[in-house]
Amino acid sequence: MIRLCLAGATGWAGSELARAIAAAADLSLVAAVSRTHAGRNLREVLGEPRLDCPIHSTAADALTTPCDVFVEYTAPASAKANTLTALARGCHVVVGTSGLAEPDFADIDIMARRQRRGVLACGNFALTAVLLQRFAEMAAKVLPQWEIIDYADDAKMDAPSGTARELAARLSRVRHPEPTVPLDQTVGPREARGATLSGSQIHSVRLPGYMISAEVIFGLPDQRLSIRHDSGSSARPYVDGALLAIRKVTTLTGVHRGLDTVLEI
């Protein structure tokens, strides 16, 4: 039985994950974090009698209950602190929150290795997003130019998304793109070419009517390759991947980026 603490348990994605944990025979949710519902019981808030655990206002309070895996599903501003706190308490960590930058992961990796614990950080748990990243890495080996477009609704605060950040980081380990016109020779506002993260140009669209999506476009003379992931309106596509991450993270040490690091693909 894997004992879990879920931060963000009453949110859009966290609540769906909590219900799936309740139905899993090998998982037990022993504590939850939600500032808006602190002091209540999760079974009452979500209407699921099998989720009999207290809700705390902070990760530090929730982690006074011993657990094996801490699942971080809150907000970029608190994700790093929550993860470091969980590692300090001896927990493995699954990070589903987007917005963490490369220096954040470097700091987390130091702590994780010191504690001999695993951190599995996934910008997106959906299988189609995992395949997008893997296929893009394959394409980058032979196609020298690409840019990334990151789509989300107008209420999403972080930009680029965790999926786009993770994709750029992974592509940088293959090579950096080779633009025909160097960025410092851009005529006009430099910002029109997007933000440079891990060597890739990323353009973030935030408009009503969009769901979380990511696209990487590769170009050669007279030909173009577009690889795109589109999410739907429910959190269900992320649940199966998150459950897999929870079950696999205890076999890891240090930070590992992307769900495919524990998949046989």
KOLLOVO-230315 format. One line per field, with one value per residue (C-alpha): residue number from 1; residue in one letter; x, z, y. Coordinates in steps of 0.25 Angstrom, whole numbers. Example, Ala and Ser with C-alpha at 12.3 -4.5 7.8 and 13.67 -1.06 7.14 Angstrom:
KOLLOVO-230315
i	(1; 2)
aa	(A; S)
c1	(49; 55)
c3	(31; 29)
c2	(-18; -4)
***
This chain:
KOLLOVO-230315
i	(1; 2; 3; 4; 5; 6; 7; 8; 9; 10; 11; 12; 13; 14; 15; 16; 17; 18; 19; 20; 21; 22; 23; 24; 25; 26; 27; 28; 29; 30; 31; 32; 33; 34; 35; 36; 37; 38; 39; 40; 41; 42; 43; 44; 45; 46; 47; 48; 49; 50; 51; 52; 53; 54; 55; 56; 57; 58; 59; 60; 61; 62; 63; 64; 65; 66; 67; 68; 69; 70; 71; 72; 73; 74; 75; 76; 77; 78; 79; 80; 81; 82; 83; 84; 85; 86; 87; 88; 89; 90; 91; 92; 93; 94; 95; 96; 97; 98; 99; 100; 101; 102; 103; 104; 105; 106; 107; 108; 109; 110; 111; 112; 113; 114; 115; 116; 117; 118; 119; 120; 121; 122; 123; 124; 125; 126; 127; 128; 129; 130; 131; 132; 133; 134; 135; 136; 137; 138; 139; 140; 141; 142; 143; 144; 145; 146; 147; 148; 149; 150; 151; 152; 153; 154; 155; 156; 157; 158; 159; 160; 161; 162; 163; 164; 165; 166; 167; 168; 169; 170; 171; 172; 173; 174; 175; 176; 177; 178; 179; 180; 181; 182; 183; 184; 185; 186; 187; 188; 189; 190; 191; 192; 193; 194; 195; 196; 197; 198; 199; 200; 201; 202; 203; 204; 205; 206; 207; 208; 209; 210; 211; 212; 213; 214; 215; 216; 217; 218; 219; 220; 221; 222; 223; 224; 225; 226; 227; 228; 229; 230; 231; 232; 233; 234; 235; 236; 237; 238; 239; 240; 241; 242; 243; 244; 245; 246; 247; 248; 249; 250; 251; 252; 253; 254; 255; 256; 257; 258; 259; 260; 261; 262; 263; 264; 265)
aa	(M; I; R; L; C; L; A; G; A; T; G; W; A; G; S; E; L; A; R; A; I; A; A; A; A; D; L; S; L; V; A; A; V; S; R; T; H; A; G; R; N; L; R; E; V; L; G; E; P; R; L; D; C; P; I; H; S; T; A; A; D; A; L; T; T; P; C; D; V; F; V; E; Y; T; A; P; A; S; A; K; A; N; T; L; T; A; L; A; R; G; C; H; V; V; V; G; T; S; G; L; A; E; P; D; F; A; D; I; D; I; M; A; R; R; Q; R; R; G; V; L; A; C; G; N; F; A; L; T; A; V; L; L; Q; R; F; A; E; M; A; A; K; V; L; P; Q; W; E; I; I; D; Y; A; D; D; A; K; M; D; A; P; S; G; T; A; R; E; L; A; A; R; L; S; R; V; R; H; P; E; P; T; V; P; L; D; Q; T; V; G; P; R; E; A; R; G; A; T; L; S; G; S; Q; I; H; S; V; R; L; P; G; Y; M; I; S; A; E; V; I; F; G; L; P; D; Q; R; L; S; I; R; H; D; S; G; S; S; A; R; P; Y; V; D; G; A; L; L; A; I; R; K; V; T; T; L; T; G; V; H; R; G; L; D; T; V; L; E; I)
c1	(0; 6; 2; -1; -2; -9; -6; -17; -27; -40; -35; -39; -29; -26; -40; -41; -28; -33; -45; -36; -27; -40; -43; -29; -26; -11; -12; -17; -19; -15; -15; -19; -15; -26; -26; -40; -45; -35; -41; -51; -50; -48; -59; -69; -63; -63; -75; -66; -67; -54; -46; -46; -34; -33; -30; -19; -16; -1; 8; 16; 4; -1; 13; 12; 4; 15; 13; 22; 19; 15; 7; 9; -3; -4; 1; 15; 17; 17; 21; 36; 35; 25; 34; 46; 38; 33; 47; 52; 41; 46; 35; 37; 30; 21; 20; 9; 9; 14; 23; 36; 48; 61; 68; 57; 58; 74; 71; 61; 70; 81; 71; 65; 79; 83; 71; 72; 58; 51; 44; 36; 32; 22; 18; 6; 2; -7; -1; -3; 6; 17; 17; 18; 31; 37; 33; 39; 52; 53; 50; 60; 71; 69; 62; 70; 59; 47; 38; 28; 14; 7; -8; -17; -29; -28; -28; -15; -5; 8; 14; 20; 12; 20; 18; 25; 36; 38; 38; 48; 57; 57; 60; 72; 78; 77; 82; 79; 71; 79; 70; 73; 73; 80; 71; 80; 78; 63; 57; 46; 43; 51; 39; 31; 40; 35; 43; 56; 55; 66; 70; 56; 46; 33; 20; 9; -5; -15; -29; -43; -48; -35; -31; -17; -10; 5; 10; 24; 27; 39; 43; 51; 51; 38; 33; 28; 25; 15; 14; 2; -5; -19; -26; -41; -49; -48; -36; -38; -27; -17; -21; -16; -2; -2; -5; 6; 16; 11; 14; 28; 34; 38; 48; 55; 66; 67; 59; 53; 46; 34; 25; 32; 45; 37; 29; 35; 33)
c3	(0; -4; 5; -2; 2; -10; -10; -19; -15; -18; -31; -45; -47; -33; -30; -42; -37; -23; -27; -36; -24; -15; -25; -26; -17; -15; -12; 1; 2; 16; 15; 6; 4; 0; 6; 2; 9; 20; 33; 26; 22; 7; 7; 10; 0; -12; -8; -8; 5; 2; 3; 18; 21; 27; 18; 22; 18; 16; 11; 24; 32; 23; 24; 39; 35; 30; 15; 4; -8; -8; -21; -24; -32; -27; -33; -38; -26; -16; -24; -22; -7; -5; -13; -4; 9; 4; 1; 14; 21; 13; 3; -12; -20; -33; -39; -47; -45; -57; -57; -50; -57; -60; -47; -39; -44; -41; -27; -25; -31; -21; -9; -15; -17; -3; 2; -7; -12; -26; -32; -45; -51; -63; -70; -75; -71; -84; -93; -105; -99; -95; -110; -115; -107; -111; -126; -125; -120; -132; -142; -136; -139; -154; -155; -150; -149; -140; -132; -121; -119; -106; -105; -92; -88; -84; -69; -69; -61; -65; -78; -85; -79; -73; -85; -94; -84; -83; -98; -100; -89; -95; -109; -104; -100; -115; -121; -121; -134; -144; -149; -163; -157; -143; -133; -130; -144; -143; -150; -141; -126; -122; -114; -127; -128; -115; -102; -103; -93; -94; -107; -114; -118; -110; -113; -103; -107; -96; -101; -97; -104; -104; -95; -92; -105; -110; -124; -129; -143; -151; -164; -176; -190; -197; -185; -171; -160; -149; -136; -127; -115; -111; -98; -96; -85; -74; -65; -68; -78; -68; -57; -63; -65; -51; -45; -53; -48; -33; -35; -42; -34; -22; -31; -35; -29; -33; -43; -55; -65; -73; -72; -83; -74; -67; -79; -89; -102)
c2	(0; 13; 25; 38; 53; 61; 76; 82; 71; 79; 86; 82; 72; 68; 65; 55; 49; 47; 40; 30; 28; 24; 13; 8; -4; -1; 14; 21; 36; 39; 55; 66; 80; 91; 105; 107; 95; 94; 88; 79; 64; 61; 51; 62; 72; 62; 54; 41; 33; 25; 38; 39; 48; 62; 75; 84; 98; 96; 84; 85; 83; 71; 65; 63; 50; 40; 37; 30; 39; 54; 59; 73; 79; 93; 106; 110; 120; 109; 96; 97; 100; 89; 79; 82; 81; 67; 63; 68; 59; 47; 46; 43; 54; 54; 68; 71; 86; 95; 107; 102; 107; 99; 106; 101; 87; 88; 91; 80; 70; 74; 71; 59; 52; 56; 50; 38; 40; 41; 53; 50; 64; 63; 76; 67; 53; 51; 40; 48; 59; 49; 44; 58; 60; 47; 49; 63; 58; 48; 59; 69; 59; 61; 75; 87; 97; 98; 107; 103; 109; 107; 109; 111; 118; 133; 130; 122; 130; 123; 124; 116; 104; 93; 84; 94; 97; 82; 80; 91; 85; 72; 77; 84; 71; 67; 80; 95; 100; 107; 119; 125; 139; 140; 146; 158; 162; 163; 175; 181; 177; 165; 160; 157; 145; 139; 135; 127; 115; 104; 110; 108; 120; 118; 126; 126; 128; 131; 133; 129; 117; 110; 97; 93; 89; 89; 89; 88; 92; 87; 94; 91; 97; 94; 84; 86; 76; 79; 71; 75; 71; 76; 73; 72; 79; 68; 64; 50; 49; 52; 42; 29; 36; 42; 28; 22; 33; 30; 16; 17; 29; 21; 13; 26; 35; 50; 58; 51; 59; 54; 42; 34; 33; 22; 16; 6; 13)
***
